[in-house]
Amino acid sequence: MAMPDFAVPSLESERLVMRGHRRSDLEDSAAMWADPMVIRHIKPQPSTAEESWSRLLGFVGHWALFGYGFWVVRDKASGRFVGEVGFGEFKREVEPAALDGTEVGWVLAPWCYGAGFATEAVRAILGWGDRHIDAPKTQCMIAVENLASLRVAEKCGFRQIGSATYHGRPQILLERPRPG
């Protein structure tokens, strides 16, 4: 089988390893996206296995099209699946239209909530992005009630630039200028 002509870099932080998606990640990813606790601030219904497969393919496709995308995050000590974090060009239809840059996103499995893994992973990828993505800023969109992710965004240097509605739900739009 022919291999793609791009490589997803592996990243490490103190407690985490981030690498490109593999077919073998589908089970962990699908379980996470099917968990009502995980998706409660993201989408109205848990993802089906088919939707999770399409998402995984989209994450891989980002790397092929843009040279950046999402990583699988695993606990360095145990190898346990932590979640997914990365950059995307999602072309979201928000009202009012306010997202015009590369988005940063993170989704973690409930077992590690409150452990600081989201902040650690987002800081690691932002460091990589600052060196490898030619963009003046990154943005993120977080549901108004998702206080934990809003705290992660703030710790990682994002500041509110506005609000919007996405799929009928109020969102806070945040931006982080590229350092330097």
N, C-alpha and C positions, 0 to 999 in steps of 0.2 A: 504494500500500500504506500502511495506517495505521501511524504510528510509535507506539512505546510512550510512556506519559505519565511516564516517568522518564528521568533523564539520569545516566550514569555519569561522575563527575568524572575528569579526567585529572590525574595526579600526575607530578612530575618530581623526580629526585634528581640528584646530581652527574653520574652516568653513565647513568641509566636513565629511560625514559619508561614510565608505566603508564597504560593506557586500557582501556575496556570492550571486551569480545569482539565480533568481527564474524564473519560467515559465512566471510570470507576467512582467518580464523585457524585454521580447522579443520585444514588440512594440517599446519601447524607443530605444533599441539597434539596431533594424532593421532600424528605421528611421535615426539614426545616421550614420550607415554604408551605407545607400542608398544615403546620401548627398554628391554630388560631391565635395563640399568644404572640407569635412572631409577626403575623401579618396584620394585626389589629390596627396599626397606625399606617399601614401601607396600602392595603386594598380590602375591598369588602368581603371577599371569599378566599378561603385557602386555595392554593394552586393544586391543580391535578398533576399527575405524573407527566402528562403530555405537555402542560404549560411549563413545568420545571425543565423538561428536556429542551423545549424551545428557548427558554431563558439561558440555559447552559450553552447552547449553540450560539446565541447572541453574544454572550460574553466572549466566547472564542473568536467570533467574527469581529468583534471590536479590535482585537489585537491585529487581525489580518488587515483590516481597513484603515485603522488609525495609528497603530503602533503602541496603543495602550488599551487597557480594559480592566476587567475584574480578576481578582485572585481568589483562590480558595485559601482560607485561613485555618491553620491547625495549631493546636497546642504543641509547643516544642518538646515538652517533657513526655507527654503521653501519645502524641499523634492524633488525639481526638479532634474531630471536626468542630471548629469554632464558628465558622460562617463564611461570608463572602464580602469583599471590600474592593473598591476600585473606582475607575473613571469611566464615564460614558457620555455618548452623544445620543441622547434619547429622543430629541425632537418632541418633547412633551407639549401637549395642547393645554396650557394653563391659561386661565382668565384672571387678570389681563396677561397678555403674552409678555413675559418678563425674563425668561431664561434664554440667554443668548450665548452661553459658553459651555465649556466642559463641566459636566456634573461629577461630583464625588458622592458615592453612596456606600452604605454599610448595612449589613443585615447579619445578626448573630443568633445562634441557638440559645434558647432560654437557660440552659445549664450554666452558662457563663455570665449571665446578666449581673452587673454590679461589681465585676472583677477588674474593670479597667481595660479589658481587652479591646473594646471598640476604640477608645482613645489611642491606645498603643498601636493598633493596626492602622488607623487613619493617619496618625503622625508618620508612620513608616512609609505609607504610599505617597503622602504629600511630599516628603523629602525626595522620593524617587521622581515624582511628577515635576517638582521644581527644577530638577536637573534634565529631564527628558521630554517634557511637553512644552511646546512653544505656544503658550497662551498667557495673556496678561493676568488672568484670574481663573479661579475655579468657583463653582457655585453648588449649592445643594438646596433641596426643597424638603421640608420636614413638616409633618402634621402638627398643628397647633398644640395638640394634647400630648405629643411625644416629648415630654420634658427631659428624659434621659438622653435622647439624641440631640436635643437642643443644647444640652450641657456639653456633650462631646464636641459638637460643632464650635461652640464658644472656646473650649479649651484648645482647639486646633486652629484658632485664628479667624473663624468665620464671623461675620457681622451681618445683622439683618439689613436687607435692602428693600424689603417690601413684603406684601402678602398677596396671595392669589387663591384661586379655587382650582382644584384638580379632581376630576371625577366627582364633582359636587361636594368635596370636602375642603375646609379651609386649611391653607398651608402657609408656612413662613418661608420666605425666600432669603437665602443667605449667600454671602460672597466672601471670598478670601483673595486678596491681591497676591500676585506672585512676588515673593521677596526680591529685593534688589532692584 
